[in-house]
Amino acid sequence: MPRTFVRLTHATAEGTASGIYGVIVCAAMLVTSHAERAWQEVLAVLATLIIYWAAERYARILAERIHEGHRPTWQTVRQQLTSGWEMVTASALPLLVLVLMRLAGVGLATAEFAALGCTTALLCVAGWRMGTAGRLTTVERLVSTMIAGGFGAAMILLKTLLH
C-alpha cells in the first residue's frame, strides 16, 4: 500500500477524532459559561478551542521529540500546525445555532440548550457514520450512535442541573 494512502487515512481519522473532541469541548463550554451575551460565549468557546488545539499540537511535537530522540523536522512542525483544526471548526454549527437563536429573540439559556441540542445531533451523526464506515451491523451502529449522542445528552443534563 502506498505511503500516501496510509497518511491520508490517518489524517482523516485524526481529523474526525479532533472534530468529535471539539464538539464535546464546545458543549462543555456552553454548559459552564456564565457569559451574559451570546457573542461573549462564542468568543469564549473559540478561544478555549484554539488553546486546546495549540496545546494538543504542542504536546504532539514535544512527544515526538521525546520518543524519537531528536528535534522534529520542519515538515513535522508544519504538518502539526496545519492539522487538527477540526477541533475548532466543528463548533461552527452549534455556535451558529446559538447566535441565530439569540438574533431571533430567544433568551440566552434557551439558545444555549438549542446549541447543546445541535452538538448532540452532531455527535449522533458522527456515531452513526463511524458505525457505517466501520462496517458495523445496524444494531451496532445504533449503539455507536447512542454512545456518541450520550456525551451530548450528558452535557444537556449537566446544564439542567447546574443552571
Residue, then its C-alpha position, 0 to 999 in steps of 0.5 A: m500500500p502506498r505511503t500516501f494512502v496510509r497518511l491520508t487515512h490517518a489524517t482523516a481519522e485524526g481529523t474526525a477524532s479532533g472534530i468529535y473532541g471539539v464538539i464535546v469541548c464546545a458543549a462543555m463550554l456552553v454548559t459552564s459559561h456564565a457569559e451574559r451575551a451570546w457573542q461573549e460565549v462564542l468568543a469564549v468557546l473559540a478561544t478555549l478551542i484554539i488553546y486546546w488545539a495549540a496545546e494538543r499540537y504542542a504536546r504532539i511535537l514535544a512527544e515526538r521529540i521525546h520518543e524519537g530522540h531528536r528535534p522534529t523536522w520542519q515538515t513535522v512542525r508544519q504538518q502539526l500546525t496545519s492539522g487538527w483544526e477540526m477541533v475548532t471548526a466543528s463548533a461552527l454549527p452549534l455556535l451558529v445555532l446559538v447566535l441565530m437563536r439569540l438574533a431571533g429573540v430567544g433568551l440566552a439559556t434557551a439558545e444555549f440548550a438549542a446549541l447543546g441540542c445541535t452538538t448532540a445531533l452532531l455527535c449522533v451523526a458522527g456515531w452513526r457514520m463511524g458505525t457505517a464506515g466501520r462496517l458495523t451491523t445496524v444494531e451496532r451502529l445504533v449503539s455507536t450512535m447512542i454512545a456518541g449522542g450520550f456525551g451530548a445528552a450528558m452535557i444537556l443534563l449537566k446544564t439542567l442541573l447546574h443552571 
